[in-house]
């Protein structure tokens, strides 16, 4: 992934407008506030809420949001 630092600086989460952080290992940009994760395709960040991945649960309970309670 090759996102220029000055570009990353002006990008903001389309959902909450917080700064984004590059995640090179997963090839995505992660919101520092709401945790939504935006894929980077051909070094172009896809800043669309519809395309965003839900916040990573790494280090948290893990499957808390995928139980039967999530259906409603
Ligand atoms: Zn956000």
PDB file of the backbone (N, CA, C, O) and the ligand in Angstrom, with CONECT records:
HET     ZN  A 101       1
ATOM      1  N   UNK A   1       0.853  -1.188   0.000  1.00  0.00           N
ATOM      2  CA  UNK A   1       0.000   0.000   0.000  1.00  0.00           C
ATOM      3  C   UNK A   1       0.892   1.242   0.000  1.00  0.00           C
ATOM      4  O   UNK A   1       1.913   1.279   0.687  1.00  0.00           O
ATOM      5  N   UNK A   2       0.509   2.237  -0.757  1.00  0.00           N
ATOM      6  CA  UNK A   2       1.362   3.408  -0.909  1.00  0.00           C
ATOM      7  C   UNK A   2       0.527   4.692  -0.880  1.00  0.00           C
ATOM      8  O   UNK A   2       0.325   5.342  -1.906  1.00  0.00           O
ATOM      9  N   UNK A   3       0.058   5.034   0.294  1.00  0.00           N
ATOM     10  CA  UNK A   3      -0.732   6.253   0.440  1.00  0.00           C
ATOM     11  C   UNK A   3       0.192   7.369   0.934  1.00  0.00           C
ATOM     12  O   UNK A   3       0.753   7.262   2.025  1.00  0.00           O
ATOM     13  N   UNK A   4       0.357   8.422   0.158  1.00  0.00           N
ATOM     14  CA  UNK A   4       1.214   9.523   0.611  1.00  0.00           C
ATOM     15  C   UNK A   4       0.722  10.097   1.930  1.00  0.00           C
ATOM     16  O   UNK A   4      -0.482  10.214   2.161  1.00  0.00           O
ATOM     17  N   UNK A   5       1.676  10.457   2.797  1.00  0.00           N
ATOM     18  CA  UNK A   5       1.311  10.962   4.121  1.00  0.00           C
ATOM     19  C   UNK A   5       0.471  12.225   4.017  1.00  0.00           C
ATOM     20  O   UNK A   5      -0.440  12.439   4.817  1.00  0.00           O
ATOM     21  N   UNK A   6       0.780  13.067   3.024  1.00  0.00           N
ATOM     22  CA  UNK A   6       0.023  14.320   2.930  1.00  0.00           C
ATOM     23  C   UNK A   6      -1.399  14.076   2.456  1.00  0.00           C
ATOM     24  O   UNK A   6      -2.311  14.841   2.770  1.00  0.00           O
ATOM     25  N   UNK A   7      -1.578  12.993   1.692  1.00  0.00           N
ATOM     26  CA  UNK A   7      -2.946  12.636   1.287  1.00  0.00           C
ATOM     27  C   UNK A   7      -3.707  12.075   2.482  1.00  0.00           C
ATOM     28  O   UNK A   7      -4.853  12.443   2.739  1.00  0.00           O
ATOM     29  N   UNK A   8      -3.052  11.187   3.198  1.00  0.00           N
ATOM     30  CA  UNK A   8      -3.683  10.575   4.369  1.00  0.00           C
ATOM     31  C   UNK A   8      -4.120  11.648   5.364  1.00  0.00           C
ATOM     32  O   UNK A   8      -5.138  11.512   6.043  1.00  0.00           O
ATOM     33  N   UNK A   9      -3.329  12.713   5.434  1.00  0.00           N
ATOM     34  CA  UNK A   9      -3.609  13.782   6.379  1.00  0.00           C
ATOM     35  C   UNK A   9      -4.935  14.491   6.084  1.00  0.00           C
ATOM     36  O   UNK A   9      -5.620  14.934   7.006  1.00  0.00           O
ATOM     37  N   UNK A  10      -5.293  14.597   4.820  1.00  0.00           N
ATOM     38  CA  UNK A  10      -6.512  15.339   4.474  1.00  0.00           C
ATOM     39  C   UNK A  10      -7.725  14.433   4.340  1.00  0.00           C
ATOM     40  O   UNK A  10      -8.850  14.914   4.202  1.00  0.00           O
ATOM     41  N   UNK A  11      -7.503  13.125   4.381  1.00  0.00           N
ATOM     42  CA  UNK A  11      -8.631  12.208   4.292  1.00  0.00           C
ATOM     43  C   UNK A  11      -9.352  12.128   5.635  1.00  0.00           C
ATOM     44  O   UNK A  11      -8.737  12.233   6.696  1.00  0.00           O
ATOM     45  N   UNK A  12     -10.637  11.945   5.565  1.00  0.00           N
ATOM     46  CA  UNK A  12     -11.406  11.807   6.794  1.00  0.00           C
ATOM     47  C   UNK A  12     -12.475  10.740   6.589  1.00  0.00           C
ATOM     48  O   UNK A  12     -12.912  10.481   5.468  1.00  0.00           O
ATOM     49  N   UNK A  13     -12.880  10.137   7.681  1.00  0.00           N
ATOM     50  CA  UNK A  13     -13.925   9.135   7.642  1.00  0.00           C
ATOM     51  C   UNK A  13     -15.224   9.776   7.131  1.00  0.00           C
ATOM     52  O   UNK A  13     -15.655  10.791   7.679  1.00  0.00           O
ATOM     53  N   UNK A  14     -15.847   9.216   6.111  1.00  0.00           N
ATOM     54  CA  UNK A  14     -17.102   9.779   5.601  1.00  0.00           C
ATOM     55  C   UNK A  14     -18.260   9.616   6.579  1.00  0.00           C
ATOM     56  O   UNK A  14     -19.301  10.258   6.430  1.00  0.00           O
ATOM     57  N   UNK A  15     -18.082   8.773   7.562  1.00  0.00           N
ATOM     58  CA  UNK A  15     -19.146   8.538   8.530  1.00  0.00           C
ATOM     59  C   UNK A  15     -19.089   9.525   9.689  1.00  0.00           C
ATOM     60  O   UNK A  15     -20.110  10.096  10.072  1.00  0.00           O
ATOM     61  N   UNK A  16     -17.893   9.727  10.250  1.00  0.00           N
ATOM     62  CA  UNK A  16     -17.786  10.578  11.437  1.00  0.00           C
ATOM     63  C   UNK A  16     -16.752  11.681  11.286  1.00  0.00           C
ATOM     64  O   UNK A  16     -16.567  12.486  12.199  1.00  0.00           O
ATOM     65  N   UNK A  17     -16.072  11.727  10.136  1.00  0.00           N
ATOM     66  CA  UNK A  17     -15.117  12.794   9.817  1.00  0.00           C
ATOM     67  C   UNK A  17     -13.885  12.810  10.706  1.00  0.00           C
ATOM     68  O   UNK A  17     -13.210  13.834  10.812  1.00  0.00           O
ATOM     69  N   UNK A  18     -13.589  11.705  11.335  1.00  0.00           N
ATOM     70  CA  UNK A  18     -12.358  11.609  12.114  1.00  0.00           C
ATOM     71  C   UNK A  18     -11.206  11.232  11.183  1.00  0.00           C
ATOM     72  O   UNK A  18     -11.438  10.739  10.080  1.00  0.00           O
ATOM     73  N   UNK A  19      -9.971  11.460  11.620  1.00  0.00           N
ATOM     74  CA  UNK A  19      -8.804  11.084  10.804  1.00  0.00           C
ATOM     75  C   UNK A  19      -8.733   9.579  10.596  1.00  0.00           C
ATOM     76  O   UNK A  19      -9.223   8.796  11.409  1.00  0.00           O
ATOM     77  N   UNK A  20      -8.110   9.194   9.486  1.00  0.00           N
ATOM     78  CA  UNK A  20      -7.951   7.782   9.170  1.00  0.00           C
ATOM     79  C   UNK A  20      -6.505   7.364   9.396  1.00  0.00           C
ATOM     80  O   UNK A  20      -5.582   8.168   9.263  1.00  0.00           O
ATOM     81  N   UNK A  21      -6.326   6.094   9.740  1.00  0.00           N
ATOM     82  CA  UNK A  21      -4.991   5.559   9.941  1.00  0.00           C
ATOM     83  C   UNK A  21      -4.760   4.424   8.968  1.00  0.00           C
ATOM     84  O   UNK A  21      -5.611   3.550   8.801  1.00  0.00           O
ATOM     85  N   UNK A  22      -3.592   4.443   8.321  1.00  0.00           N
ATOM     86  CA  UNK A  22      -3.272   3.396   7.368  1.00  0.00           C
ATOM     87  C   UNK A  22      -2.964   2.096   8.087  1.00  0.00           C
ATOM     88  O   UNK A  22      -2.231   2.075   9.076  1.00  0.00           O
ATOM     89  N   UNK A  23      -3.530   1.018   7.581  1.00  0.00           N
ATOM     90  CA  UNK A  23      -3.224  -0.315   8.097  1.00  0.00           C
ATOM     91  C   UNK A  23      -2.620  -1.117   6.952  1.00  0.00           C
ATOM     92  O   UNK A  23      -3.331  -1.726   6.153  1.00  0.00           O
ATOM     93  N   UNK A  24      -1.290  -1.103   6.891  1.00  0.00           N
ATOM     94  CA  UNK A  24      -0.599  -1.714   5.760  1.00  0.00           C
ATOM     95  C   UNK A  24      -0.797  -3.218   5.688  1.00  0.00           C
ATOM     96  O   UNK A  24      -0.915  -3.781   4.600  1.00  0.00           O
ATOM     97  N   UNK A  25      -0.835  -3.872   6.850  1.00  0.00           N
ATOM     98  CA  UNK A  25      -0.914  -5.327   6.844  1.00  0.00           C
ATOM     99  C   UNK A  25      -2.251  -5.813   6.287  1.00  0.00           C
ATOM    100  O   UNK A  25      -2.334  -6.900   5.715  1.00  0.00           O
ATOM    101  N   UNK A  26      -3.298  -4.997   6.458  1.00  0.00           N
ATOM    102  CA  UNK A  26      -4.616  -5.400   5.963  1.00  0.00           C
ATOM    103  C   UNK A  26      -5.020  -4.612   4.731  1.00  0.00           C
ATOM    104  O   UNK A  26      -6.100  -4.823   4.178  1.00  0.00           O
ATOM    105  N   UNK A  27      -4.155  -3.703   4.299  1.00  0.00           N
ATOM    106  CA  UNK A  27      -4.398  -2.929   3.090  1.00  0.00           C
ATOM    107  C   UNK A  27      -5.709  -2.151   3.173  1.00  0.00           C
ATOM    108  O   UNK A  27      -6.559  -2.232   2.287  1.00  0.00           O
ATOM    109  N   UNK A  28      -5.843  -1.411   4.241  1.00  0.00           N
ATOM    110  CA  UNK A  28      -7.048  -0.613   4.409  1.00  0.00           C
ATOM    111  C   UNK A  28      -6.754   0.609   5.266  1.00  0.00           C
ATOM    112  O   UNK A  28      -5.690   0.716   5.876  1.00  0.00           O
ATOM    113  N   UNK A  29      -7.700   1.515   5.303  1.00  0.00           N
ATOM    114  CA  UNK A  29      -7.615   2.686   6.172  1.00  0.00           C
ATOM    115  C   UNK A  29      -8.645   2.528   7.276  1.00  0.00           C
ATOM    116  O   UNK A  29      -9.809   2.215   7.027  1.00  0.00           O
ATOM    117  N   UNK A  30      -8.195   2.750   8.489  1.00  0.00           N
ATOM    118  CA  UNK A  30      -9.072   2.529   9.636  1.00  0.00           C
ATOM    119  C   UNK A  30      -9.393   3.855  10.310  1.00  0.00           C
ATOM    120  O   UNK A  30      -8.504   4.666  10.567  1.00  0.00           O
ATOM    121  N   UNK A  31     -10.669   4.063  10.593  1.00  0.00           N
ATOM    122  CA  UNK A  31     -11.088   5.287  11.265  1.00  0.00           C
ATOM    123  C   UNK A  31     -10.650   5.252  12.720  1.00  0.00           C
ATOM    124  O   UNK A  31     -10.806   4.243  13.407  1.00  0.00           O
ATOM    125  N   UNK A  32     -10.100   6.371  13.178  1.00  0.00           N
ATOM    126  CA  UNK A  32      -9.602   6.413  14.556  1.00  0.00           C
ATOM    127  C   UNK A  32     -10.730   6.612  15.562  1.00  0.00           C
ATOM    128  O   UNK A  32     -10.519   6.461  16.766  1.00  0.00           O
ATOM    129  N   UNK A  33     -11.925   6.950  15.082  1.00  0.00           N
ATOM    130  CA  UNK A  33     -13.021   7.177  16.021  1.00  0.00           C
ATOM    131  C   UNK A  33     -14.054   6.046  15.987  1.00  0.00           C
ATOM    132  O   UNK A  33     -14.261   5.362  16.989  1.00  0.00           O
ATOM    133  N   UNK A  34     -14.707   5.850  14.824  1.00  0.00           N
ATOM    134  CA  UNK A  34     -15.785   4.858  14.784  1.00  0.00           C
ATOM    135  C   UNK A  34     -15.269   3.470  14.432  1.00  0.00           C
ATOM    136  O   UNK A  34     -15.986   2.484  14.599  1.00  0.00           O
ATOM    137  N   UNK A  35     -14.029   3.382  13.945  1.00  0.00           N
ATOM    138  CA  UNK A  35     -13.432   2.080  13.701  1.00  0.00           C
ATOM    139  C   UNK A  35     -13.794   1.452  12.372  1.00  0.00           C
ATOM    140  O   UNK A  35     -13.329   0.353  12.072  1.00  0.00           O
ATOM    141  N   UNK A  36     -14.611   2.116  11.561  1.00  0.00           N
ATOM    142  CA  UNK A  36     -14.902   1.579  10.226  1.00  0.00           C
ATOM    143  C   UNK A  36     -13.606   1.469   9.437  1.00  0.00           C
ATOM    144  O   UNK A  36     -12.691   2.275   9.608  1.00  0.00           O
ATOM    145  N   UNK A  37     -13.536   0.462   8.570  1.00  0.00           N
ATOM    146  CA  UNK A  37     -12.307   0.203   7.831  1.00  0.00           C
ATOM    147  C   UNK A  37     -12.586   0.260   6.335  1.00  0.00           C
ATOM    148  O   UNK A  37     -13.468  -0.432   5.826  1.00  0.00           O
ATOM    149  N   UNK A  38     -11.834   1.080   5.656  1.00  0.00           N
ATOM    150  CA  UNK A  38     -12.063   1.320   4.238  1.00  0.00           C
ATOM    151  C   UNK A  38     -10.988   0.629   3.413  1.00  0.00           C
ATOM    152  O   UNK A  38      -9.796   0.816   3.659  1.00  0.00           O
ATOM    153  N   UNK A  39     -11.405  -0.171   2.433  1.00  0.00           N
ATOM    154  CA  UNK A  39     -10.424  -0.886   1.610  1.00  0.00           C
ATOM    155  C   UNK A  39      -9.634   0.079   0.725  1.00  0.00           C
ATOM    156  O   UNK A  39     -10.112   1.159   0.375  1.00  0.00           O
ATOM    157  N   UNK A  40      -8.416  -0.334   0.374  1.00  0.00           N
ATOM    158  CA  UNK A  40      -7.586   0.436  -0.545  1.00  0.00           C
ATOM    159  C   UNK A  40      -7.368  -0.423  -1.780  1.00  0.00           C
ATOM    160  O   UNK A  40      -6.788  -1.505  -1.700  1.00  0.00           O
ATOM    161  N   UNK A  41      -7.838   0.068  -2.928  1.00  0.00           N
ATOM    162  CA  UNK A  41      -7.726  -0.696  -4.163  1.00  0.00           C
ATOM    163  C   UNK A  41      -6.789   0.019  -5.121  1.00  0.00           C
ATOM    164  O   UNK A  41      -7.023   1.175  -5.476  1.00  0.00           O
ATOM    165  N   UNK A  42      -5.733  -0.659  -5.538  1.00  0.00           N
ATOM    166  CA  UNK A  42      -4.749  -0.051  -6.432  1.00  0.00           C
ATOM    167  C   UNK A  42      -4.233   1.267  -5.850  1.00  0.00           C
ATOM    168  O   UNK A  42      -4.069   2.255  -6.566  1.00  0.00           O
ATOM    169  N   UNK A  43      -3.984   1.264  -4.559  1.00  0.00           N
ATOM    170  CA  UNK A  43      -3.471   2.434  -3.845  1.00  0.00           C
ATOM    171  C   UNK A  43      -4.465   3.588  -3.805  1.00  0.00           C
ATOM    172  O   UNK A  43      -4.090   4.719  -3.497  1.00  0.00           O
ATOM    173  N   UNK A  44      -5.712   3.315  -4.111  1.00  0.00           N
ATOM    174  CA  UNK A  44      -6.742   4.354  -4.032  1.00  0.00           C
ATOM    175  C   UNK A  44      -7.720   3.998  -2.912  1.00  0.00           C
ATOM    176  O   UNK A  44      -8.403   2.977  -2.983  1.00  0.00           O
ATOM    177  N   UNK A  45      -7.785   4.831  -1.889  1.00  0.00           N
ATOM    178  CA  UNK A  45      -8.707   4.544  -0.782  1.00  0.00           C
ATOM    179  C   UNK A  45     -10.164   4.638  -1.241  1.00  0.00           C
ATOM    180  O   UNK A  45     -10.554   5.596  -1.907  1.00  0.00           O
ATOM    181  N   UNK A  46     -10.948   3.647  -0.882  1.00  0.00           N
ATOM    182  CA  UNK A  46     -12.370   3.644  -1.224  1.00  0.00           C
ATOM    183  C   UNK A  46     -13.139   4.129   0.000  1.00  0.00           C
ATOM    184  O   UNK A  46     -13.503   3.349   0.880  1.00  0.00           O
ATOM    185  N   UNK A  47     -13.376   5.442   0.031  1.00  0.00           N
ATOM    186  CA  UNK A  47     -14.000   6.022   1.224  1.00  0.00           C
ATOM    187  C   UNK A  47     -15.514   6.080   1.067  1.00  0.00           C
ATOM    188  O   UNK A  47     -16.115   7.153   1.014  1.00  0.00           O
ATOM    189  N   UNK A  48     -16.109   4.902   0.996  1.00  0.00           N
ATOM    190  CA  UNK A  48     -17.558   4.794   0.882  1.00  0.00           C
ATOM    191  C   UNK A  48     -18.070   3.982   2.067  1.00  0.00           C
ATOM    192  O   UNK A  48     -17.562   2.900   2.362  1.00  0.00           O
ATOM    193  N   UNK A  49     -19.071   4.514   2.731  1.00  0.00           N
ATOM    194  CA  UNK A  49     -19.607   3.801   3.891  1.00  0.00           C
ATOM    195  C   UNK A  49     -20.152   2.439   3.456  1.00  0.00           C
ATOM    196  O   UNK A  49     -20.042   1.457   4.190  1.00  0.00           O
ATOM    197  N   UNK A  50     -20.734   2.389   2.270  1.00  0.00           N
ATOM    198  CA  UNK A  50     -21.269   1.130   1.758  1.00  0.00           C
ATOM    199  C   UNK A  50     -20.193   0.072   1.559  1.00  0.00           C
ATOM    200  O   UNK A  50     -20.474  -1.124   1.637  1.00  0.00           O
ATOM    201  N   UNK A  51     -18.969   0.506   1.303  1.00  0.00           N
ATOM    202  CA  UNK A  51     -17.872  -0.427   1.047  1.00  0.00           C
ATOM    203  C   UNK A  51     -17.056  -0.717   2.305  1.00  0.00           C
ATOM    204  O   UNK A  51     -16.195  -1.597   2.303  1.00  0.00           O
ATOM    205  N   UNK A  52     -17.327   0.013   3.364  1.00  0.00           N
ATOM    206  CA  UNK A  52     -16.512  -0.104   4.568  1.00  0.00           C
ATOM    207  C   UNK A  52     -16.763  -1.426   5.283  1.00  0.00           C
ATOM    208  O   UNK A  52     -17.857  -1.989   5.248  1.00  0.00           O
ATOM    209  N   UNK A  53     -15.698  -1.895   5.933  1.00  0.00           N
ATOM    210  CA  UNK A  53     -15.806  -3.095   6.747  1.00  0.00           C
ATOM    211  C   UNK A  53     -16.100  -2.667   8.177  1.00  0.00           C
ATOM    212  O   UNK A  53     -15.680  -1.592   8.604  1.00  0.00           O
ATOM    213  N   UNK A  54     -16.819  -3.505   8.919  1.00  0.00           N
ATOM    214  CA  UNK A  54     -17.105  -3.157  10.313  1.00  0.00           C
ATOM    215  C   UNK A  54     -15.817  -3.094  11.121  1.00  0.00           C
ATOM    216  O   UNK A  54     -14.796  -3.657  10.726  1.00  0.00           O
ATOM    217  N   UNK A  55     -15.874  -2.404  12.252  1.00  0.00           N
ATOM    218  CA  UNK A  55     -14.676  -2.264  13.091  1.00  0.00           C
ATOM    219  C   UNK A  55     -14.067  -3.602  13.452  1.00  0.00           C
ATOM    220  O   UNK A  55     -14.770  -4.582  13.697  1.00  0.00           O
ATOM    221  N   UNK A  56     -12.742  -3.624  13.480  1.00  0.00           N
ATOM    222  CA  UNK A  56     -12.039  -4.840  13.866  1.00  0.00           C
ATOM    223  C   UNK A  56     -12.325  -5.175  15.318  1.00  0.00           C
ATOM    224  O   UNK A  56     -12.413  -4.285  16.164  1.00  0.00           O
ATOM    225  N   UNK A  57     -12.468  -6.448  15.600  1.00  0.00           N
ATOM    226  CA  UNK A  57     -12.729  -6.864  16.975  1.00  0.00           C
ATOM    227  C   UNK A  57     -11.476  -7.431  17.625  1.00  0.00           C
ATOM    228  O   UNK A  57     -11.536  -8.033  18.697  1.00  0.00           O
ATOM    229  N   UNK A  58     -10.342  -7.231  16.966  1.00  0.00           N
ATOM    230  CA  UNK A  58      -9.087  -7.736  17.506  1.00  0.00           C
ATOM    231  C   UNK A  58      -8.845  -7.208  18.914  1.00  0.00           C
ATOM    232  O   UNK A  58      -8.871  -5.998  19.141  1.00  0.00           O
ATOM    233  N   UNK A  59      -8.617  -8.086  19.828  1.00  0.00           N
ATOM    234  CA  UNK A  59      -8.333  -7.687  21.190  1.00  0.00           C
ATOM    235  C   UNK A  59      -9.590  -7.490  22.023  1.00  0.00           C
ATOM    236  O   UNK A  59      -9.506  -7.297  23.236  1.00  0.00           O
ATOM    237  N   UNK A  60     -10.759  -7.538  21.380  1.00  0.00           N
ATOM    238  CA  UNK A  60     -12.004  -7.386  22.124  1.00  0.00           C
ATOM    239  C   UNK A  60     -12.639  -8.756  22.338  1.00  0.00           C
ATOM    240  O   UNK A  60     -11.979  -9.784  22.189  1.00  0.00           O
ATOM    241  N   UNK A  61     -13.925  -8.762  22.690  1.00  0.00           N
ATOM    242  CA  UNK A  61     -14.606 -10.026  22.956  1.00  0.00           C
ATOM    243  C   UNK A  61     -14.654 -10.904  21.719  1.00  0.00           C
ATOM    244  O   UNK A  61     -14.708 -12.129  21.831  1.00  0.00           O
ATOM    245  N   UNK A  62     -14.635 -10.294  20.542  1.00  0.00           N
ATOM    246  CA  UNK A  62     -14.581 -11.083  19.325  1.00  0.00           C
ATOM    247  C   UNK A  62     -15.893 -11.188  18.616  1.00  0.00           C
ATOM    248  O   UNK A  62     -16.129 -10.471  17.643  1.00  0.00           O
ATOM    249  N   UNK A  63     -16.761 -12.064  19.074  1.00  0.00           N
ATOM    250  CA  UNK A  63     -17.994 -12.321  18.341  1.00  0.00           C
ATOM    251  C   UNK A  63     -19.197 -11.671  19.001  1.00  0.00           C
ATOM    252  O   UNK A  63     -20.327 -12.107  18.780  1.00  0.00           O
ATOM    253  N   UNK A  64     -18.988 -10.675  19.778  1.00  0.00           N
ATOM    254  CA  UNK A  64     -20.070 -10.051  20.538  1.00  0.00           C
ATOM    255  C   UNK A  64     -21.178  -9.520  19.634  1.00  0.00           C
ATOM    256  O   UNK A  64     -22.344  -9.487  20.027  1.00  0.00           O
ATOM    257  N   UNK A  65     -20.807  -9.100  18.405  1.00  0.00           N
ATOM    258  CA  UNK A  65     -21.798  -8.451  17.544  1.00  0.00           C
ATOM    259  C   UNK A  65     -22.392  -9.404  16.521  1.00  0.00           C
ATOM    260  O   UNK A  65     -23.166  -8.971  15.668  1.00  0.00           O
ATOM    261  N   UNK A  66     -22.054 -10.695  16.579  1.00  0.00           N
ATOM    262  CA  UNK A  66     -22.533 -11.598  15.535  1.00  0.00           C
ATOM    263  C   UNK A  66     -23.460 -12.677  16.097  1.00  0.00           C
ATOM    264  O   UNK A  66     -23.728 -13.673  15.424  1.00  0.00           O
ATOM    265  N   UNK A  67     -23.938 -12.492  17.293  1.00  0.00           N
ATOM    266  CA  UNK A  67     -24.840 -13.470  17.876  1.00  0.00           C
ATOM    267  C   UNK A  67     -26.256 -13.270  17.376  1.00  0.00           C
ATOM    268  O   UNK A  67     -26.496 -12.408  16.531  1.00  0.00           O
ATOM    269  N   UNK A  68     -27.204 -14.056  17.887  1.00  0.00           N
ATOM    270  CA  UNK A  68     -28.617 -13.948  17.464  1.00  0.00           C
ATOM    271  C   UNK A  68     -29.175 -12.560  17.711  1.00  0.00           C
ATOM    272  O   UNK A  68     -30.083 -12.124  17.003  1.00  0.00           O
ATOM    273  N   UNK A  69     -28.653 -11.865  18.698  1.00  0.00           N
ATOM    274  CA  UNK A  69     -29.136 -10.534  19.017  1.00  0.00           C
ATOM    275  C   UNK A  69     -28.916  -9.528  17.918  1.00  0.00           C
ATOM    276  O   UNK A  69     -29.535  -8.464  17.927  1.00  0.00           O
ATOM    277  N   UNK A  70     -28.031  -9.840  16.948  1.00  0.00           N
ATOM    278  CA  UNK A  70     -27.723  -8.896  15.888  1.00  0.00           C
ATOM    279  C   UNK A  70     -28.761  -8.923  14.781  1.00  0.00           C
ATOM    280  O   UNK A  70     -28.724  -8.083  13.882  1.00  0.00           O
ATOM    281  N   UNK A  71     -29.670  -9.855  14.827  1.00  0.00           N
ATOM    282  CA  UNK A  71     -30.621  -9.998  13.726  1.00  0.00           C
ATOM    283  C   UNK A  71     -31.629  -8.860  13.662  1.00  0.00           C
ATOM    284  O   UNK A  71     -31.971  -8.394  12.575  1.00  0.00           O
ATOM    285  N   UNK A  72     -32.098  -8.416  14.800  1.00  0.00           N
ATOM    286  CA  UNK A  72     -33.087  -7.352  14.817  1.00  0.00           C
ATOM    287  C   UNK A  72     -32.422  -6.035  14.480  1.00  0.00           C
ATOM    288  O   UNK A  72     -33.087  -5.000  14.440  1.00  0.00           O
TER     289      UNK A  72
HETATM  290 ZN    ZN A 101     -15.366   7.120  11.475  1.00  0.00          ZN
END
